[in-house]
Amino acid sequence: MSGSGAAGGGPGGGVGGVVGGVVGGVVGERAGLVAGGNGGAISGLYITDIPRELLARVPAEQRGPGLGRDSVRLLVSPGGAQPSLHAFRELPQLLRAGDVLVVNTSATLAAAVDARLGGEDVVVHFSTRGDDGRWAVELRAPAGRGTTRPRPGGPAGAVVELPGGRRLVLEEPLAAGADRLWWARPRWSRPSPAPYGVPELLREHGRPIRYAYTERDQPLSAYQTVFAVPSADGSGSAEMPSAGRPFTAELVARLVSRGVQFAPLTLHTGVASQEAHEPPYPERYAVPATTAALVNAARAGGGRVIAVGTTAVRALESAADERGVVRAAGGWTDLVVTPERGVRAVDGLLTGLHEPEASHLLMLEAVAGRAAVRLGYAQALARLCLWHEFGDVHLLLKDDNRHGSHC
């Protein structure tokens, strides 16, 4: 199988060589879009700020007795029509027989590990495993109460002391001119009776990556979706593919009984840029032949292909040709979906609510158009929807009346 981007890990090439152009191009487009926005409460492209009370601080099932993962709300933006608000449990009534939900089966890793660097306490966020055994990592400073704050990466050659006498040697930034993510090589000074790599380190000493808007630490199980399948080699996502979190086994059964089909794929997502909102870096993905066939058959039969999460869009679109025909594919993808590029295989997107400067908003535009996203985010604010991985979700559907794929 071949990916749409270069394989990762090589100095001066591979993933690192792709990143600079991707970041520069999308940041420039993002700046141009923001500059063209209107003023007011919904200014810039969508919104200027998220009120603190709209940040989801705990999972839905912890907000009161009798609540479950699916006890969130569902904002629906049907192309050019007015958005509407529903309970997420109503999703089966909002979809049709023959529709396909494309889901990411990547399991979430316990990717945060306490460490030391030159006498300083740091937290290592393990992001992405390269093909040469190195890992892309982000070093963060402890901020109290289990959260972290940004700190500079590097320098090259610095040794990070991990638990159990193990070490990471920082080698080079993931992207030239960027300082957040670094390629680091594991160095184990103590022999182990069994093979012991970063996946084993994470299982023994790691915890889920947590951001400051959350109220408290959560067990890893709170960050796994019902679709998660552990990889044999220990690979997974540094952060949860959170659009799939509200699904439960019962809801999946109700959707299947209605004639909605599920198509699995895998994309191992890296560490998001919580402060700088950088575009996504190249990530490893796999679209199996069975999923390609299911998607193509649905499209041929008039069904809608709805991606559950931006990760599913990125993977599926990486495997689609210009006509929207999907083939089995895998490897590394450097694809960034923008309104200019458009979407070819996807008719809808189920996703969370994104921050004002998040690059993922460009993907939402590519699916449903700027007007639909603006209307949806205005409604989300007005109806007090909750943001982030434990928050409410947003279903965006293509507007069939839009002219061309780049509107």
TORVEX-131831 format. One line per field, with one value per residue (C-alpha): residue in three letters; x, y, z. Coordinates in nm, 2 decimals. Example, Ala and Ser with C-alpha at 12.3 -4.5 7.8 and 13.67 -1.06 7.14 Angstrom:
BEGIN
residuo <- Ala/Ser
xx <- 1.23/1.37
yy <- -0.45/-0.11
zz <- 0.78/0.71
This chain:
BEGIN
residuo <- Met/Ser/Gly/Ser/Gly/Ala/Ala/Gly/Gly/Gly/Pro/Gly/Gly/Gly/Val/Gly/Gly/Val/Val/Gly/Gly/Val/Val/Gly/Gly/Val/Val/Gly/Glu/Arg/Ala/Gly/Leu/Val/Ala/Gly/Gly/Asn/Gly/Gly/Ala/Ile/Ser/Gly/Leu/Tyr/Ile/Thr/Asp/Ile/Pro/Arg/Glu/Leu/Leu/Ala/Arg/Val/Pro/Ala/Glu/Gln/Arg/Gly/Pro/Gly/Leu/Gly/Arg/Asp/Ser/Val/Arg/Leu/Leu/Val/Ser/Pro/Gly/Gly/Ala/Gln/Pro/Ser/Leu/His/Ala/Phe/Arg/Glu/Leu/Pro/Gln/Leu/Leu/Arg/Ala/Gly/Asp/Val/Leu/Val/Val/Asn/Thr/Ser/Ala/Thr/Leu/Ala/Ala/Ala/Val/Asp/Ala/Arg/Leu/Gly/Gly/Glu/Asp/Val/Val/Val/His/Phe/Ser/Thr/Arg/Gly/Asp/Asp/Gly/Arg/Trp/Ala/Val/Glu/Leu/Arg/Ala/Pro/Ala/Gly/Arg/Gly/Thr/Thr/Arg/Pro/Arg/Pro/Gly/Gly/Pro/Ala/Gly/Ala/Val/Val/Glu/Leu/Pro/Gly/Gly/Arg/Arg/Leu/Val/Leu/Glu/Glu/Pro/Leu/Ala/Ala/Gly/Ala/Asp/Arg/Leu/Trp/Trp/Ala/Arg/Pro/Arg/Trp/Ser/Arg/Pro/Ser/Pro/Ala/Pro/Tyr/Gly/Val/Pro/Glu/Leu/Leu/Arg/Glu/His/Gly/Arg/Pro/Ile/Arg/Tyr/Ala/Tyr/Thr/Glu/Arg/Asp/Gln/Pro/Leu/Ser/Ala/Tyr/Gln/Thr/Val/Phe/Ala/Val/Pro/Ser/Ala/Asp/Gly/Ser/Gly/Ser/Ala/Glu/Met/Pro/Ser/Ala/Gly/Arg/Pro/Phe/Thr/Ala/Glu/Leu/Val/Ala/Arg/Leu/Val/Ser/Arg/Gly/Val/Gln/Phe/Ala/Pro/Leu/Thr/Leu/His/Thr/Gly/Val/Ala/Ser/Gln/Glu/Ala/His/Glu/Pro/Pro/Tyr/Pro/Glu/Arg/Tyr/Ala/Val/Pro/Ala/Thr/Thr/Ala/Ala/Leu/Val/Asn/Ala/Ala/Arg/Ala/Gly/Gly/Gly/Arg/Val/Ile/Ala/Val/Gly/Thr/Thr/Ala/Val/Arg/Ala/Leu/Glu/Ser/Ala/Ala/Asp/Glu/Arg/Gly/Val/Val/Arg/Ala/Ala/Gly/Gly/Trp/Thr/Asp/Leu/Val/Val/Thr/Pro/Glu/Arg/Gly/Val/Arg/Ala/Val/Asp/Gly/Leu/Leu/Thr/Gly/Leu/His/Glu/Pro/Glu/Ala/Ser/His/Leu/Leu/Met/Leu/Glu/Ala/Val/Ala/Gly/Arg/Ala/Ala/Val/Arg/Leu/Gly/Tyr/Ala/Gln/Ala/Leu/Ala/Arg/Leu/Cys/Leu/Trp/His/Glu/Phe/Gly/Asp/Val/His/Leu/Leu/Leu/Lys/Asp/Asp/Asn/Arg/His/Gly/Ser/His/Cys
xx <- 0.00/0.12/0.05/0.00/0.29/0.66/0.76/0.88/1.18/1.48/1.69/1.61/1.35/1.05/0.79/1.02/1.08/0.71/0.60/0.74/0.55/0.22/0.24/0.33/0.07/-0.22/-0.13/-0.12/-0.47/-0.60/-0.48/-0.64/-0.97/-0.97/-0.89/-1.19/-1.44/-1.71/-1.72/-1.94/-1.97/-1.92/-1.62/-1.31/-1.41/-1.65/-1.60/-1.35/-1.36/-1.52/-1.68/-1.52/-1.86/-1.88/-1.56/-1.65/-1.45/-1.56/-1.71/-2.08/-2.14/-1.99/-2.22/-2.51/-2.68/-2.82/-2.61/-2.40/-2.15/-2.43/-2.58/-2.44/-2.62/-2.59/-2.59/-2.69/-2.59/-2.76/-2.57/-2.74/-3.03/-3.07/-2.89/-3.10/-3.01/-3.09/-3.00/-2.71/-2.93/-3.15/-2.87/-3.04/-3.35/-3.13/-2.96/-3.09/-3.06/-2.76/-2.56/-2.21/-2.03/-1.65/-1.49/-1.14/-1.03/-0.71/-0.68/-0.57/-0.23/-0.13/0.10/0.21/0.51/0.68/1.05/1.36/1.57/1.89/1.75/1.41/1.08/0.92/0.63/0.69/0.40/0.48/0.32/0.42/0.65/0.88/0.98/1.34/1.25/1.25/0.95/0.82/0.77/0.66/0.82/0.59/0.63/0.42/0.15/0.00/-0.31/-0.20/-0.19/0.10/0.21/0.43/0.81/1.08/1.19/1.55/1.83/1.97/2.17/1.98/1.90/1.56/1.56/1.26/1.13/1.31/1.65/1.55/1.63/1.54/1.80/1.66/1.80/1.62/1.30/1.02/1.00/1.26/1.20/0.95/1.04/0.74/0.79/1.13/1.25/1.39/1.56/1.49/1.80/1.74/2.04/1.88/1.82/1.47/1.38/1.12/1.12/1.06/1.00/0.80/0.46/0.56/0.69/0.36/0.16/0.37/0.43/0.20/-0.13/-0.36/-0.27/-0.48/-0.54/-0.60/-0.97/-1.05/-1.13/-0.93/-0.74/-0.94/-0.86/-0.74/-1.08/-1.24/-1.04/-1.11/-1.40/-1.62/-1.44/-1.09/-0.89/-0.54/-0.26/-0.04/0.28/0.15/0.08/-0.21/-0.32/-0.16/-0.50/-0.84/-1.03/-1.30/-1.58/-1.64/-1.66/-2.04/-2.12/-2.22/-2.27/-2.65/-2.65/-2.43/-2.69/-2.97/-2.79/-2.72/-3.08/-3.18/-2.96/-2.67/-2.33/-2.00/-1.67/-1.35/-1.01/-0.72/-0.53/-0.29/-0.32/-0.03/-0.02/-0.24/-0.10/-0.32/-0.18/-0.05/-0.32/-0.08/-0.21/-0.18/0.16/0.19/0.03/0.02/-0.30/-0.46/-0.78/-0.86/-1.00/-1.33/-1.38/-1.29/-1.55/-1.82/-1.77/-1.77/-2.08/-2.26/-2.18/-2.28/-2.62/-2.70/-2.60/-2.41/-2.05/-2.02/-1.68/-1.68/-1.41/-1.15/-0.91/-1.15/-1.18/-0.80/-0.75/-1.04/-0.96/-0.60/-0.72/-0.96/-0.88/-1.00/-1.33/-1.39/-1.32/-1.15/-0.89/-0.70/-0.41/-0.19/0.14/0.19/-0.04/0.05/-0.30/-0.45/-0.81/-0.90/-1.19/-0.96/-0.89/-1.24/-1.36/-1.40/-1.53/-1.70/-2.06/-2.07/-1.86/-1.95/-1.70/-1.66/-1.67/-1.33/-1.15/-1.16/-0.82/-0.82/-0.70/-0.97/-1.22/-1.09/-1.19/-1.54/-1.57/-1.45/-1.74/-2.03/-1.93/-1.84/-2.20/-2.31/-2.01/-2.07/-2.44/-2.36/-2.11/-2.34/-2.61/-2.36/-2.29/-2.65/-2.76/-2.47/-2.32/-2.00/-1.66/-1.37/-1.33/-1.60/-1.84/-2.12/-2.09/-2.16/-2.29/-2.22/-2.37/-2.28/-2.50/-2.60/-2.68/-2.33/-2.16/-1.84/-1.63/-1.42/-1.70
yy <- 0.00/0.35/0.67/1.02/1.16/1.05/0.80/0.96/0.97/1.06/1.37/1.65/1.44/1.22/1.36/1.65/1.76/1.77/1.97/2.31/2.36/2.22/2.45/2.76/2.72/2.65/2.92/3.17/3.06/3.07/3.42/3.53/3.38/3.54/3.88/3.86/3.81/4.04/4.21/4.14/3.86/3.61/3.79/3.68/3.36/3.22/3.32/3.53/3.35/3.06/3.15/2.95/2.81/2.64/2.44/2.07/2.00/1.64/1.35/1.36/1.05/1.23/1.54/1.38/1.05/0.84/1.00/0.82/0.89/0.97/1.23/1.51/1.73/1.71/2.03/1.96/2.19/2.06/2.24/2.58/2.52/2.65/2.44/2.25/2.11/1.75/1.49/1.28/0.97/1.10/1.03/0.72/0.92/1.18/0.93/0.71/0.35/0.32/0.59/0.49/0.62/0.60/0.55/0.57/0.26/0.40/0.34/0.63/0.60/0.70/0.94/1.17/1.07/1.26/1.31/1.53/1.74/1.90/1.91/2.05/1.86/1.82/1.62/1.43/1.40/1.11/1.21/0.99/0.70/0.74/0.46/0.46/0.40/0.76/0.93/1.28/1.43/1.75/1.87/2.05/2.22/2.11/2.37/2.21/2.00/1.76/2.01/2.15/2.46/2.52/2.53/2.55/2.22/2.10/2.16/1.90/1.64/1.70/1.39/1.34/1.12/0.89/0.66/0.33/0.46/0.51/0.80/1.00/1.19/1.49/1.50/1.76/1.95/1.77/2.07/2.33/2.65/2.50/2.42/2.24/1.89/1.71/1.38/1.19/0.85/0.61/0.49/0.21/0.17/-0.11/-0.45/-0.60/-0.96/-0.90/-0.65/-0.31/-0.01/0.32/0.14/-0.06/0.26/0.43/0.13/0.13/0.50/0.70/0.87/1.04/1.38/1.64/2.01/2.29/2.34/1.99/1.96/1.65/1.35/1.08/0.71/0.60/0.43/0.77/0.85/0.54/0.52/0.22/0.17/0.15/-0.15/-0.19/-0.23/-0.53/-0.31/-0.07/0.22/0.45/0.81/1.06/1.22/1.06/1.06/1.23/1.25/0.88/0.92/0.97/0.64/0.35/-0.02/0.03/0.34/0.15/-0.14/0.11/0.26/-0.08/-0.18/0.13/0.03/0.26/0.09/0.13/0.15/0.13/0.28/0.39/0.71/0.75/1.12/1.31/1.58/1.88/2.23/2.35/2.70/2.77/2.58/2.46/2.25/1.87/1.71/1.39/1.10/0.72/0.58/0.27/0.24/-0.13/-0.27/-0.36/0.00/0.13/-0.11/-0.02/0.35/0.32/0.10/0.35/0.64/0.45/0.36/0.71/0.67/0.94/0.89/1.06/1.07/1.05/1.30/1.50/1.21/0.99/1.27/1.30/0.92/0.86/1.16/1.05/0.72/0.88/0.98/1.29/1.13/1.03/0.66/0.51/0.25/0.06/0.27/0.34/0.48/0.85/1.12/1.49/1.59/1.90/1.94/2.30/2.47/2.52/2.14/2.04/1.69/1.41/1.10/1.26/1.39/1.48/1.52/1.45/1.64/1.83/2.21/2.36/2.67/2.99/2.96/2.58/2.47/2.20/2.48/2.48/2.12/2.19/2.46/2.21/1.98/2.21/2.56/2.87/2.99/2.66/2.67/3.03/2.96/2.65/2.82/3.11/2.86/2.67/2.99/3.09/2.74/2.71/2.40/2.26/2.26/2.01/1.63/1.58/1.83/1.83/1.73/1.89/1.71/1.90/1.79/1.89/2.15/2.00/2.34/2.47/2.53/2.33/2.16/2.46/2.70
zz <- 0.00/-0.07/0.12/-0.02/0.18/0.23/0.50/0.82/1.03/0.80/0.88/0.64/0.45/0.50/0.74/0.84/0.48/0.41/0.71/0.64/0.31/0.46/0.76/0.57/0.30/0.54/0.79/0.50/0.38/0.74/0.79/0.46/0.56/0.90/0.76/0.54/0.82/0.95/1.29/1.59/1.83/1.54/1.39/1.21/1.04/1.30/1.67/1.86/2.19/2.37/2.70/2.98/3.09/2.75/2.79/2.86/3.18/3.24/3.03/2.98/3.20/3.50/3.48/3.67/3.76/3.48/3.21/2.95/2.69/2.44/2.68/2.46/2.21/1.83/1.63/1.26/0.98/0.67/0.39/0.32/0.56/0.91/1.18/1.43/1.78/1.88/2.14/2.01/2.07/1.79/1.53/1.39/1.31/1.13/0.90/0.62/0.52/0.29/0.47/0.58/0.89/0.85/1.19/1.31/1.51/1.65/2.02/2.24/2.41/2.76/2.59/2.87/3.09/3.37/3.30/3.38/3.15/3.30/3.65/3.53/3.56/3.22/3.08/2.76/2.52/2.28/1.95/1.65/1.59/1.29/1.06/1.19/1.56/1.66/1.82/1.76/2.11/2.27/2.59/2.83/3.16/3.46/3.54/3.85/3.90/3.64/3.35/3.15/2.97/2.66/2.69/2.42/2.27/2.23/2.22/1.99/2.19/2.51/2.71/2.87/3.17/3.17/3.45/3.51/3.40/3.04/2.82/2.51/2.31/2.13/1.77/1.55/1.52/1.33/1.09/1.01/1.19/1.43/1.79/1.94/1.82/1.81/1.68/1.98/1.99/2.28/2.47/2.72/2.96/3.16/2.99/3.02/3.03/2.75/2.46/2.61/2.39/2.41/2.40/2.70/2.87/2.81/2.95/3.26/3.33/3.10/3.14/2.89/2.77/2.95/2.88/3.13/3.05/3.20/3.57/3.67/3.55/3.39/3.34/2.99/2.94/2.94/2.63/2.43/2.18/2.13/1.79/1.93/1.84/2.00/1.74/1.76/1.76/2.03/1.79/1.86/1.89/2.12/2.15/2.13/1.80/2.00/1.75/1.81/2.19/2.22/2.04/2.26/2.17/2.20/1.96/1.71/1.72/1.66/1.36/1.21/1.25/1.06/0.77/0.84/0.78/0.95/0.76/0.97/0.89/1.11/1.15/1.44/1.54/1.69/1.95/1.86/1.88/2.16/2.18/1.83/1.63/1.37/1.08/1.13/1.06/0.85/1.02/0.96/0.83/0.67/0.46/0.41/0.09/0.26/0.36/0.02/-0.14/0.11/0.05/-0.32/-0.32/-0.10/-0.32/-0.63/-0.46/-0.35/0.01/0.20/0.33/0.67/0.84/1.21/1.29/1.11/1.13/0.92/0.66/0.63/0.59/0.35/0.13/0.12/-0.04/-0.29/-0.64/-0.82/-0.90/-0.53/-0.59/-0.28/-0.30/-0.03/0.08/0.38/0.49/0.58/0.47/0.46/0.32/0.46/0.35/0.27/0.09/-0.21/-0.23/-0.14/-0.05/-0.30/-0.11/0.19/0.20/0.57/0.88/1.25/1.46/1.78/1.82/1.74/1.87/1.67/1.52/1.47/1.12/1.13/1.05/0.70/0.66/0.79/0.52/0.26/0.35/0.41/0.30/0.50/0.54/0.70/0.94/1.04/1.10/1.30/1.52/1.59/1.69/1.91/2.10/2.13/2.25/2.49/2.33/2.50/2.33/2.32/2.35/2.62/2.46/2.21/1.85/1.51/1.20/0.88/0.55/0.20/0.04/-0.29/-0.43/-0.39/-0.73/-0.76/-0.49/-0.41/-0.29
